[in-house]
Amino acid sequence: MDGTPDIYVPKQTKSNDSDEIQHETKRKEYVSSSETQLPSTDSNDPRISVVIQNPVFDLVNENESNVESIITECDLPADLEEKLKALQTIDPTFNIFALETGKFSLKYDKSKTRVSLQYMCQLISEIPRINFTTQVKKETFEKLARKQKDSKGCVIRYRRHDLVGPYYVQCWIHKCLIIILAFGDKSNTSCEALLTWINSEGKHETADGVSPEGTEPLDTNNKNYKTVFYVESNEEEVKEIPRHVYKKMEARHIQSVCVPLKESETNLIAHFVQYFSKKAKKNGRKRKIFLEMCISVEEENDLISCEARDRLEKAVDPKMFKWLNLSGFGLEDNCHGTLSPIEVESDTDSIEKVAEKVDVLVNSTNTNLDLTKGFVERQIIKLGGKTIQEECKREKKKGTFTYGKVCKTSAGLLHCRKIYHVALYEQWIPACKFSLEILAASVVQCLNEMEKDGYKSIAFPALGTGKLGYPYYQVARTMTNLIHAYGKKNPQTKIERVYFFLYDEEELCRFSFTRAAKLHKTSLQSDADDFIERPYKQLWLPKENKTVQIWPELAPSCTSGSNQVEAYFVYVHEALNDSDRGRLNYYGGFVVTFRDWYDSKEAIKGLVLRHGLSSVVVDIKDVQHSDSYQVDICKCFEKIPCVELLKIVVNKDMFEEINLENAERFVHNVSHIDVSVWGNRCKEVREELLNP
């Protein structure tokens, strides 16, 4: 049997939900296939035969049942309706659509529309709308379905509930300890452990609804932490709390903990900082510890947040730590109901040609500003001349350049106006998503500097994906989300276009950015079945920084939420049939099919290692006796250090029979959804939906 798996890219996902601006009027499909070779890391492994079909980008078809035009279906204010009708007179193709999960798509013909993209986004922001969150019940979906049909003059959409934050705003870096100040929803932390306060009677004080200690939260769609530390809030022993937490981290090999604080609890900050700093000095640990001080407030400038910031700054030893400002943006784009005026696209032209298209070229370098280390910076020196390096040396002497900052130089002989140099933090660190937070700070700082300098276009490389080993898809997704979130939060921005310049030979990198762009526009349509309780089994391996989950039939939310999967390895029969293709389309991304695990596992392992994939699904639900497969799959992926999340999908009967050693059984349960209503009667419709 042939052991070379095929890579299959679905032509479409379950939803064509689009948040992207469309610029043409005719339907286009890019379905050409091309074969390439992705060698594994072991030269003795067979080369993997890869067939990649470029994703299909369909413009909105207004005749589809899941699409509604805001202009024709909504009752709008008279002055706004007049402006929109005027645009349709100039460009008959102009329209604004609300798709299945509530995101917008703006359709227009760029050659006919004479107004700016910013102006059109401004009109969208004037559409009356209301967003609210409601509890998930069966009758909720029935009522939504009725209202979607009967609410004349309004458009109604819903999606999974998005938690807010935590947003990282500052950090203090030591070689063995990183202290982070964040604000927002603590239950959405990326730390391995969440500290939970209980009173003397054992009741929660600041973490309502968390699951028992040692278990994953019920809402796996939103929550990322693996375990809970319960600590009694006894004022008499407040100084001992950091010691108790540190001991638990040591005993369970936990690298990161979130300490949620509100109101009077902010006085604990000094105790935590002092104790953890003392341990960092004494132990000289090679493994870093991350201490996230999450302030439970909605706004960064809240008085409690300001007080916490002051306490941290006083508690931290400036001689021991390096201080950094972070983006404060978050890694997800949760700005719904509006569009970003910034156009984003990928480019595989040479650096020289890309520089001709933009005002600013971004270079990823090191804190020494030595441009001889990386591929991109060596190309910049080769094409732009040595004057760029000389300018960097002068900037280095000022001593102000560090992680998350921007160093500006001239472009030398390159035809852009400026080069922005940024430095990422060391090798890839998954804990707290800290590497991505430094990347986010660098991207946002570049955009802020562009605004100050009055530039309109910029080109980023795939930051960190070279020697630093950042995973392609996580970088692509983070950068894509940040650009769109920035545009939505700054609707009057002067920035018009952002390019990602990628290398043609790095096929998985190019595909990751293509997929990130598509999935930013796409959300799988949610229905009642997606929200029902579903059992799963989980084994957490803290030493290996790995989570293994066993799911019956299909793992929910594979392409949405904070745990997006990078690759899917799916068992299929001898040939792909219609049923197989339907299942693969549900996954909506980078899919590898195989016909026998044992014949294919070395090639699959080589693919995962070569491209540093961190989260994967292995679907073996059609294997008759999958228990031996499951055991071997776990052993195989346990030895792959880059994989942090492994989801194995089996059939329902096999799920009950599988006994994963030391694994615990949990229930997936999404409790809330976010609802959006557009139209003059949006507040009235909201009351009808919320009231019995």
ZASEDREN-293776 format. One line per 8 residues: their letters; for each residue x, y, z of C-alpha. Coordinates in steps of 0.02 Angstrom, whole numbers, always signed. Layout:
BEGIN
a> X Y Z ~ ...
// end
This chain:
BEGIN
mdgtpdiy> +0 +0 +0 ~ +64 +173 -45 ~ +123 +263 +112 ~ +136 +438 +39 ~ -8 +545 +104 ~ -92 +674 -6 ~ -121 +853 +47 ~ -298 +905 +5
vpkqtksn> -359 +1084 +18 ~ -549 +1097 +20 ~ -625 +1208 -113 ~ -740 +1291 +12 ~ -792 +1289 +193 ~ -964 +1268 +265 ~ -992 +1455 +260 ~ -943 +1593 +140
dsdeiqhe> -955 +1718 +282 ~ -845 +1865 +231 ~ -774 +2009 +330 ~ -662 +2063 +187 ~ -684 +2203 +62 ~ -715 +2140 -115 ~ -649 +2241 -261 ~ -719 +2160 -416
tkrkeyvs> -890 +2124 -487 ~ -865 +1958 -575 ~ -858 +1790 -489 ~ -682 +1716 -492 ~ -626 +1540 -451 ~ -444 +1492 -433 ~ -442 +1303 -435 ~ -284 +1264 -530
ssetqlps> -183 +1123 -454 ~ +5 +1108 -444 ~ +117 +971 -379 ~ +270 +1005 -275 ~ +385 +909 -158 ~ +401 +945 +27 ~ +549 +842 +87 ~ +543 +772 +264
tdsndpri> +681 +803 +390 ~ +745 +625 +371 ~ +822 +596 +202 ~ +774 +412 +212 ~ +589 +452 +224 ~ +489 +451 +62 ~ +456 +621 -13 ~ +280 +679 +17
svviqnpv> +174 +700 -138 ~ +81 +864 -117 ~ -66 +921 -220 ~ -118 +1097 -173 ~ -274 +1176 -243 ~ -280 +1363 -217 ~ -433 +1409 -113 ~ -588 +1466 -204
fdlvnene> -628 +1648 -170 ~ -812 +1674 -210 ~ -885 +1846 -214 ~ -1053 +1861 -130 ~ -1200 +1792 -227 ~ -1351 +1892 -172 ~ -1468 +1752 -227 ~ -1400 +1631 -95
snvesiit> -1518 +1600 +51 ~ -1384 +1631 +183 ~ -1345 +1807 +120 ~ -1447 +1963 +153 ~ -1417 +2137 +88 ~ -1414 +2267 +227 ~ -1467 +2400 +101 ~ -1624 +2311 +37
ecdlpadl> -1675 +2210 +192 ~ -1650 +2341 +329 ~ -1751 +2495 +372 ~ -1615 +2628 +385 ~ -1610 +2813 +431 ~ -1667 +2920 +284 ~ -1503 +3016 +265 ~ -1399 +2856 +268
eeklkalq> -1515 +2770 +145 ~ -1498 +2918 +27 ~ -1307 +2907 +31 ~ -1309 +2720 -3 ~ -1432 +2738 -148 ~ -1321 +2873 -223 ~ -1174 +2752 -221 ~ -1281 +2619 -306
tidptfni> -1326 +2744 -442 ~ -1142 +2771 -480 ~ -1096 +2586 -460 ~ -1245 +2465 -480 ~ -1141 +2324 -405 ~ -1117 +2416 -239 ~ -1195 +2323 -93 ~ -1168 +2279 +90
faletgkf> -1204 +2100 +141 ~ -1227 +2016 +310 ~ -1181 +1834 +301 ~ -1216 +1685 +411 ~ -1119 +1727 +568 ~ -1140 +1915 +565 ~ -985 +1978 +477 ~ -997 +2104 +336
slkydksk> -947 +2095 +154 ~ -933 +2254 +51 ~ -953 +2225 -135 ~ -911 +2357 -264 ~ -825 +2389 -430 ~ -664 +2483 -395 ~ -659 +2554 -571 ~ -831 +2637 -552
trvslqym> -839 +2688 -370 ~ -766 +2861 -350 ~ -770 +2872 -160 ~ -635 +2809 -44 ~ -638 +2645 +49 ~ -631 +2744 +212 ~ -792 +2834 +163 ~ -882 +2670 +129
cqliseip> -824 +2598 +296 ~ -887 +2757 +380 ~ -1060 +2729 +303 ~ -1061 +2551 +371 ~ -1022 +2616 +545 ~ -1179 +2726 +534 ~ -1297 +2578 +511 ~ -1404 +2559 +670
rinfttqv> -1352 +2400 +759 ~ -1349 +2319 +929 ~ -1243 +2176 +993 ~ -1285 +2071 +1145 ~ -1245 +1905 +1227 ~ -1373 +1774 +1275 ~ -1371 +1603 +1354 ~ -1377 +1451 +1241
kketfekl> -1538 +1352 +1251 ~ -1633 +1250 +1123 ~ -1774 +1378 +1122 ~ -1644 +1515 +1089 ~ -1607 +1444 +917 ~ -1790 +1415 +879 ~ -1830 +1596 +921 ~ -1681 +1659 +820
arkqkdsk> -1736 +1556 +670 ~ -1912 +1629 +680 ~ -1849 +1806 +702 ~ -1728 +1790 +556 ~ -1879 +1755 +445 ~ -2009 +1869 +526 ~ -1913 +2025 +581 ~ -1955 +2138 +437
gcviryrr> -1837 +2285 +424 ~ -1698 +2202 +525 ~ -1560 +2076 +492 ~ -1513 +1955 +633 ~ -1354 +1851 +647 ~ -1268 +1755 +787 ~ -1099 +1677 +824 ~ -1004 +1596 +966
hdlvgpyy> -971 +1711 +1113 ~ -802 +1799 +1110 ~ -717 +1830 +1276 ~ -626 +1997 +1296 ~ -441 +1992 +1333 ~ -335 +1972 +1428 ~ -240 +2110 +1338 ~ -53 +2117 +1374
vqcwihkc> +1 +2298 +1401 ~ +171 +2286 +1488 ~ +301 +2157 +1536 ~ +463 +2145 +1634 ~ +591 +2021 +1567 ~ +726 +1926 +1663 ~ +819 +1775 +1597 ~ +720 +1661 +1716
liiilafg> +560 +1758 +1748 ~ +439 +1860 +1644 ~ +307 +1965 +1732 ~ +159 +2021 +1627 ~ +27 +2153 +1662 ~ -138 +2117 +1575 ~ -320 +2171 +1588 ~ -481 +2088 +1531
dksntsce> -564 +1919 +1553 ~ -452 +1806 +1658 ~ -543 +1648 +1600 ~ -473 +1675 +1425 ~ -292 +1674 +1484 ~ -163 +1576 +1386 ~ -70 +1526 +1544 ~ -66 +1343 +1593
alltwins> -141 +1376 +1765 ~ -271 +1499 +1830 ~ -263 +1549 +2013 ~ -436 +1552 +2093 ~ -478 +1634 +2258 ~ -593 +1545 +2380 ~ -656 +1601 +2549 ~ -646 +1500 +2710
egkhetad> -805 +1407 +2662 ~ -727 +1348 +2498 ~ -832 +1459 +2385 ~ -762 +1551 +2234 ~ -733 +1736 +2253 ~ -660 +1791 +2086 ~ -675 +1645 +1964 ~ -859 +1606 +1945
gvspegte> -897 +1448 +1852 ~ -723 +1376 +1840 ~ -707 +1188 +1840 ~ -632 +1084 +1981 ~ -445 +1092 +2009 ~ -345 +992 +1885 ~ -476 +997 +1748 ~ -497 +1095 +1588
pldtnnkn> -637 +1224 +1583 ~ -805 +1168 +1514 ~ -805 +1297 +1374 ~ -660 +1229 +1272 ~ -705 +1345 +1130 ~ -646 +1497 +1227 ~ -537 +1445 +1373 ~ -357 +1392 +1355
yktvfyve> -291 +1362 +1530 ~ -264 +1180 +1582 ~ -286 +1181 +1770 ~ -342 +1284 +1919 ~ -248 +1327 +2079 ~ -366 +1358 +2225 ~ -298 +1479 +2355 ~ -389 +1534 +2512
sneeevke> -398 +1723 +2527 ~ -344 +1736 +2707 ~ -277 +1909 +2747 ~ -172 +1842 +2890 ~ -73 +1730 +2773 ~ -70 +1841 +2619 ~ +120 +1842 +2611 ~ +120 +1651 +2600
iprhvykk> +9 +1642 +2445 ~ +151 +1668 +2318 ~ +251 +1529 +2402 ~ +103 +1408 +2391 ~ +78 +1449 +2207 ~ +263 +1429 +2167 ~ +268 +1259 +2253 ~ +119 +1198 +2151
mearhiqs> +203 +1256 +1990 ~ +362 +1163 +2037 ~ +271 +1003 +2085 ~ +166 +997 +1926 ~ +298 +1062 +1804 ~ +192 +1214 +1761 ~ +280 +1358 +1674 ~ +147 +1494 +1676
vcvplkes> +11 +1552 +1796 ~ -121 +1688 +1786 ~ -154 +1783 +1947 ~ -322 +1873 +1928 ~ -335 +2028 +2037 ~ -471 +2155 +2070 ~ -501 +2294 +2194 ~ -408 +2262 +2358
etnliahf> -319 +2108 +2288 ~ -197 +2220 +2194 ~ -98 +2234 +2357 ~ -40 +2055 +2323 ~ +61 +2112 +2173 ~ +213 +2162 +2275 ~ +214 +1995 +2369 ~ +208 +1894 +2207
vqyfskka> +341 +1998 +2120 ~ +460 +1994 +2268 ~ +444 +1806 +2300 ~ +456 +1752 +2117 ~ +602 +1873 +2088 ~ +695 +1801 +2238 ~ +671 +1625 +2170 ~ +729 +1678 +1996
kkngrkrk> +891 +1749 +2068 ~ +923 +1598 +2179 ~ +880 +1455 +2061 ~ +947 +1521 +1896 ~ +821 +1410 +1808 ~ +846 +1374 +1625 ~ +659 +1359 +1605 ~ +572 +1528 +1613
iflemcis> +423 +1558 +1726 ~ +283 +1672 +1667 ~ +184 +1768 +1798 ~ +30 +1851 +1722 ~ -50 +1981 +1833 ~ -222 +1994 +1754 ~ -324 +2142 +1814 ~ -510 +2103 +1799
veeendli> -569 +2266 +1722 ~ -644 +2306 +1553 ~ -539 +2458 +1512 ~ -351 +2481 +1522 ~ -367 +2654 +1599 ~ -482 +2595 +1738 ~ -426 +2662 +1909 ~ -391 +2485 +1971
sceardrl> -282 +2450 +1820 ~ -185 +2611 +1847 ~ -160 +2567 +2030 ~ -99 +2394 +1983 ~ +23 +2467 +1857 ~ +94 +2583 +1990 ~ +113 +2440 +2114 ~ +203 +2332 +1985
ekavdpkm> +323 +2470 +1935 ~ +369 +2498 +2117 ~ +387 +2311 +2155 ~ +497 +2266 +2006 ~ +685 +2287 +2025 ~ +739 +2393 +1873 ~ +916 +2324 +1885 ~ +852 +2146 +1867
fkwlnlsg> +717 +2167 +1735 ~ +704 +2243 +1561 ~ +540 +2337 +1540 ~ +436 +2328 +1380 ~ +273 +2404 +1319 ~ +161 +2277 +1231 ~ +24 +2308 +1102 ~ -129 +2299 +1215
fglednch> -223 +2237 +1062 ~ -244 +2052 +1094 ~ -209 +1919 +963 ~ -388 +1901 +901 ~ -492 +2018 +794 ~ -653 +2031 +896 ~ -715 +2193 +819 ~ -880 +2140 +742
gtlspiev> -1006 +2244 +646 ~ -880 +2350 +553 ~ -745 +2336 +419 ~ -562 +2383 +412 ~ -517 +2513 +280 ~ -344 +2434 +261 ~ -321 +2318 +112 ~ -212 +2165 +147
esdtdsie> -131 +2051 +20 ~ +14 +1930 +0 ~ +156 +1955 -124 ~ +290 +1834 -185 ~ +392 +1960 -283 ~ +574 +1991 -240 ~ +618 +2114 -101 ~ +677 +2236 -233
kvaekvdv> +509 +2234 -324 ~ +407 +2238 -163 ~ +505 +2393 -107 ~ +447 +2482 -265 ~ +265 +2458 -214 ~ +270 +2523 -36 ~ +323 +2670 +71 ~ +394 +2561 +211
lvnstntn> +484 +2393 +210 ~ +494 +2297 +375 ~ +648 +2197 +423 ~ +658 +2070 +564 ~ +827 +2081 +651 ~ +906 +2061 +824 ~ +926 +2183 +968 ~ +1107 +2215 +913
ldltkgfv> +1042 +2278 +745 ~ +1169 +2166 +658 ~ +1098 +2144 +482 ~ +1212 +1998 +435 ~ +1116 +1861 +525 ~ +949 +1834 +437 ~ +905 +1802 +256 ~ +791 +1954 +234
erqiiklg> +914 +2077 +312 ~ +1059 +2009 +211 ~ +956 +2038 +54 ~ +916 +2214 +111 ~ +1101 +2254 +135 ~ +1144 +2174 -32 ~ +1012 +2274 -126 ~ +1005 +2433 -22
gktiqeec> +1188 +2456 +18 ~ +1297 +2463 +175 ~ +1233 +2634 +226 ~ +1081 +2547 +303 ~ +1194 +2447 +421 ~ +1292 +2603 +466 ~ +1130 +2692 +514 ~ +1082 +2542 +622
krekkkgt> +1249 +2552 +713 ~ +1219 +2735 +754 ~ +1044 +2693 +819 ~ +1114 +2549 +923 ~ +1230 +2669 +1014 ~ +1080 +2767 +1077 ~ +1032 +2613 +1180 ~ +844 +2631 +1154
ftygkvck> +811 +2487 +1034 ~ +739 +2327 +1107 ~ +600 +2198 +1079 ~ +438 +2273 +1017 ~ +522 +2437 +966 ~ +553 +2508 +792 ~ +719 +2569 +724 ~ +698 +2678 +568
tsagllhc> +830 +2694 +433 ~ +836 +2756 +255 ~ +806 +2630 +116 ~ +975 +2655 +36 ~ +966 +2602 -147 ~ +796 +2518 -124 ~ +649 +2616 -194 ~ +541 +2625 -37
rkiyhval> +549 +2778 +76 ~ +598 +2698 +242 ~ +647 +2532 +321 ~ +577 +2489 +492 ~ +683 +2364 +589 ~ +603 +2259 +728 ~ +672 +2126 +846 ~ +572 +1974 +904
yeqwipac> +601 +1884 +1068 ~ +726 +1741 +1053 ~ +669 +1570 +997 ~ +485 +1521 +991 ~ +406 +1518 +1165 ~ +228 +1448 +1169 ~ +197 +1487 +1354 ~ +70 +1629 +1373
kfsleila> +86 +1652 +1184 ~ +227 +1768 +1235 ~ +320 +1759 +1070 ~ +162 +1808 +978 ~ +133 +1952 +1100 ~ +307 +2023 +1060 ~ +269 +1999 +875 ~ +103 +2090 +899
asvvqcln> +190 +2234 +988 ~ +312 +2250 +842 ~ +174 +2250 +710 ~ +66 +2377 +802 ~ +216 +2489 +835 ~ +258 +2487 +648 ~ +80 +2540 +608 ~ +84 +2678 +740
emekdgyk> +249 +2745 +670 ~ +175 +2742 +495 ~ +31 +2852 +555 ~ +154 +2977 +629 ~ +260 +2978 +471 ~ +109 +2994 +357 ~ +148 +2839 +253 ~ +10 +2739 +165
siafpalg> +84 +2569 +124 ~ +197 +2443 +211 ~ +266 +2268 +178 ~ +299 +2140 +315 ~ +396 +1977 +299 ~ +331 +1820 +388 ~ +405 +1879 +553 ~ +496 +1748 +657
tgklgypy> +470 +1600 +541 ~ +654 +1583 +497 ~ +788 +1540 +625 ~ +675 +1585 +772 ~ +558 +1442 +727 ~ +390 +1529 +745 ~ +249 +1418 +673 ~ +191 +1479 +502
yqvartmt> +6 +1475 +535 ~ +9 +1557 +707 ~ +114 +1699 +636 ~ +1 +1717 +484 ~ -157 +1717 +588 ~ -89 +1840 +717 ~ -25 +1964 +588 ~ -184 +1955 +484
nlihaygk> -296 +1981 +636 ~ -191 +2126 +700 ~ -196 +2223 +536 ~ -385 +2208 +524 ~ -412 +2246 +709 ~ -302 +2400 +693 ~ -402 +2464 +544 ~ -568 +2436 +633
knpqtkie> -511 +2525 +791 ~ -437 +2668 +688 ~ -566 +2699 +550 ~ -484 +2866 +504 ~ -313 +2785 +476 ~ -203 +2850 +336 ~ -139 +2674 +302 ~ -213 +2606 +142
rvyfflyd> -123 +2443 +103 ~ -21 +2309 +192 ~ +79 +2176 +99 ~ +150 +2014 +168 ~ +302 +1975 +61 ~ +332 +1787 +58 ~ +452 +1671 -31 ~ +383 +1569 -173
eeelcrfs> +479 +1412 -122 ~ +406 +1415 +55 ~ +244 +1335 +2 ~ +171 +1299 +174 ~ +210 +1477 +228 ~ +118 +1548 +78 ~ -27 +1430 +108 ~ -33 +1478 +293
ftraaklh> -54 +1663 +250 ~ -183 +1620 +117 ~ -280 +1515 +240 ~ -267 +1646 +378 ~ -339 +1777 +259 ~ -480 +1661 +207 ~ -523 +1606 +383 ~ -523 +1786 +440
ktslqsda> -662 +1810 +314 ~ -742 +1642 +352 ~ -832 +1572 +502 ~ -915 +1403 +504 ~ -1102 +1426 +523 ~ -1158 +1380 +698 ~ -1317 +1283 +732 ~ -1392 +1200 +885
ddfierpy> -1287 +1042 +862 ~ -1126 +1142 +883 ~ -1178 +1197 +1057 ~ -1242 +1035 +1134 ~ -1141 +952 +1270 ~ -1011 +835 +1199 ~ -895 +719 +1297 ~ -709 +706 +1266
kqlwlpke> -558 +631 +1352 ~ -402 +730 +1389 ~ -225 +694 +1443 ~ -115 +842 +1489 ~ +74 +816 +1484 ~ +151 +970 +1568 ~ +331 +910 +1551 ~ +309 +896 +1362
nktvqiwp> +195 +1050 +1354 ~ +69 +942 +1262 ~ -119 +912 +1272 ~ -198 +755 +1197 ~ -386 +748 +1170 ~ -497 +605 +1108 ~ -660 +659 +1025 ~ -808 +555 +963
elapscts> -851 +580 +779 ~ -790 +760 +758 ~ -694 +884 +864 ~ -800 +1044 +876 ~ -740 +1214 +820 ~ -590 +1148 +725 ~ -570 +1307 +626 ~ -633 +1440 +745
gsnqveay> -593 +1508 +916 ~ -425 +1526 +998 ~ -367 +1347 +970 ~ -362 +1347 +781 ~ -288 +1189 +710 ~ -146 +1202 +584 ~ -161 +1032 +498 ~ -281 +885 +485
fvyvheal> -222 +707 +454 ~ -374 +609 +396 ~ -393 +423 +361 ~ -489 +392 +199 ~ -532 +239 +97 ~ -441 +191 -63 ~ -511 +343 -154 ~ -592 +503 -98
ndsdrgrl> -781 +488 -111 ~ -913 +623 -92 ~ -934 +585 +93 ~ -747 +605 +123 ~ -741 +769 +29 ~ -888 +836 +129 ~ -798 +794 +291 ~ -636 +873 +231
nyyggfvv> -728 +1031 +182 ~ -791 +1045 +360 ~ -612 +1058 +420 ~ -585 +1203 +301 ~ -397 +1205 +280 ~ -233 +1111 +263 ~ -281 +926 +255 ~ -170 +773 +233
tfrdwyds> -257 +611 +187 ~ -183 +440 +219 ~ -240 +261 +187 ~ -134 +172 +318 ~ -61 +253 +473 ~ +86 +135 +494 ~ +143 +158 +313 ~ +121 +346 +320
keaikglv> +173 +400 +495 ~ +357 +433 +457 ~ +311 +546 +312 ~ +180 +634 +420 ~ +305 +653 +562 ~ +431 +728 +442 ~ +303 +852 +377 ~ +255 +907 +554
lrhglssv> +437 +927 +609 ~ +492 +1019 +452 ~ +355 +1149 +466 ~ +344 +1161 +655 ~ +157 +1123 +665 ~ +93 +1152 +842 ~ -89 +1097 +837 ~ -156 +951 +734
vvdikdvq> -307 +839 +715 ~ -293 +655 +670 ~ -461 +589 +609 ~ -471 +397 +614 ~ -657 +379 +643 ~ -678 +270 +487 ~ -545 +145 +545 ~ -633 -15 +601
hsdsyqvd> -516 -54 +747 ~ -440 +114 +790 ~ -382 +73 +967 ~ -208 +17 +910 ~ -200 +164 +790 ~ -241 +284 +933 ~ -104 +215 +1045 ~ +28 +225 +908
ickcfeki> -28 +400 +857 ~ -7 +461 +1037 ~ +167 +385 +1049 ~ +217 +461 +882 ~ +162 +638 +924 ~ +229 +632 +1102 ~ +403 +627 +1024 ~ +371 +781 +916
pcvellki> +417 +933 +1023 ~ +332 +1066 +919 ~ +157 +989 +936 ~ +64 +1067 +1083 ~ -114 +1010 +1046 ~ -163 +841 +972 ~ -346 +800 +941 ~ -387 +621 +890
vvnkdmfe> -560 +590 +816 ~ -632 +413 +831 ~ -805 +337 +808 ~ -928 +339 +953 ~ -909 +154 +996 ~ -720 +164 +1000 ~ -727 +322 +1105 ~ -812 +226 +1246
einlenae> -687 +83 +1235 ~ -527 +187 +1230 ~ -438 +196 +1397 ~ -304 +330 +1385 ~ -193 +308 +1537 ~ -209 +452 +1663 ~ -335 +540 +1551 ~ -491 +621 +1622
rfvhnvsh> -663 +636 +1546 ~ -739 +807 +1521 ~ -887 +887 +1434 ~ -876 +1019 +1299 ~ -1012 +1148 +1326 ~ -1027 +1321 +1248 ~ -1144 +1419 +1360 ~ -1168 +1586 +1270
idvsvwgn> -1184 +1662 +1096 ~ -1163 +1839 +1031 ~ -1310 +1908 +931 ~ -1304 +2056 +811 ~ -1458 +2149 +747 ~ -1455 +2284 +612 ~ -1594 +2406 +567 ~ -1696 +2547 +643
rckevree> -1793 +2422 +752 ~ -1637 +2335 +819 ~ -1669 +2380 +1003 ~ -1850 +2323 +992 ~ -1798 +2157 +914 ~ -1667 +2133 +1050 ~ -1802 +2146 +1184 ~ -1912 +2021 +1092
llnp> -1768 +1897 +1082 ~ -1717 +1913 +1264 ~ -1891 +1911 +1341 ~ -1996 +1751 +1346
// end
